[in-house]
Amino acid sequence: MTEEKEFPIEQVFDLSYKMLSNQYGFFYLHTTKGVITLHIKDAPEEFIKKFRTVEKK
């Protein structure tokens, strides 16, 4: 869930990110409706690990 949208876990099939500096980066939410790009301030490694434990395959 973001401030603007909610993505059911059934529609998410992968997560990735790229930090461009120590201050910001991009988080990529790969969904059945396309790739959603979000700006981030911190690496989302813990969030991705948690996603991997509950993702639907």
C-alpha positions as CSV (number, residue, x, y, z in Angstrom):
1,M,0.0,0.0,0.0
2,T,1.2,3.5,-0.8
3,E,-0.4,6.8,0.1
4,E,-2.2,6.8,-3.2
5,K,-2.8,3.2,-4.2
6,E,-3.2,-0.3,-2.8
7,F,-1.8,-3.4,-4.6
8,P,-3.2,-6.8,-3.6
9,I,-0.5,-9.4,-3.0
10,E,-2.0,-11.6,-5.7
11,Q,-1.2,-8.9,-8.3
12,V,2.5,-8.5,-7.3
13,F,4.9,-11.0,-8.7
14,D,8.3,-9.3,-8.0
15,L,10.0,-6.4,-6.2
16,S,13.3,-4.8,-7.0
17,Y,15.2,-1.6,-6.3
18,K,18.1,0.5,-7.2
19,M,19.7,3.1,-4.9
20,L,21.2,6.0,-6.9
21,S,22.9,7.5,-3.8
22,N,22.9,7.3,0.0
23,Q,19.8,9.5,0.0
24,Y,17.4,8.2,-2.6
25,G,16.6,5.5,-5.1
26,F,13.8,3.7,-7.0
27,F,11.6,0.9,-5.8
28,Y,10.1,-1.2,-8.6
29,L,6.8,-3.0,-7.9
30,H,6.3,-5.6,-10.7
31,T,2.5,-6.2,-11.0
32,T,0.0,-7.8,-13.3
33,K,-0.8,-4.2,-14.5
34,G,2.8,-3.3,-15.2
35,V,5.8,-2.0,-13.3
36,I,5.1,0.8,-10.7
37,T,8.1,3.0,-9.8
38,L,8.3,4.6,-6.4
39,H,11.0,7.0,-5.0
40,I,12.6,5.7,-1.8
41,K,15.0,7.1,0.8
42,D,16.2,3.8,2.3
43,A,17.0,0.4,0.8
44,P,13.9,-1.8,1.2
45,E,15.8,-5.1,1.8
46,E,13.7,-6.1,4.9
47,F,10.5,-5.3,3.1
48,I,11.5,-7.5,0.2
49,K,12.6,-10.4,2.5
50,K,9.2,-10.2,4.2
51,F,7.5,-10.2,0.8
52,R,9.4,-13.3,-0.2
53,T,7.9,-15.2,2.8
54,V,4.3,-14.4,1.9
55,E,4.3,-14.0,-1.9
56,K,1.9,-16.1,-3.9
57,K,3.4,-18.4,-6.5
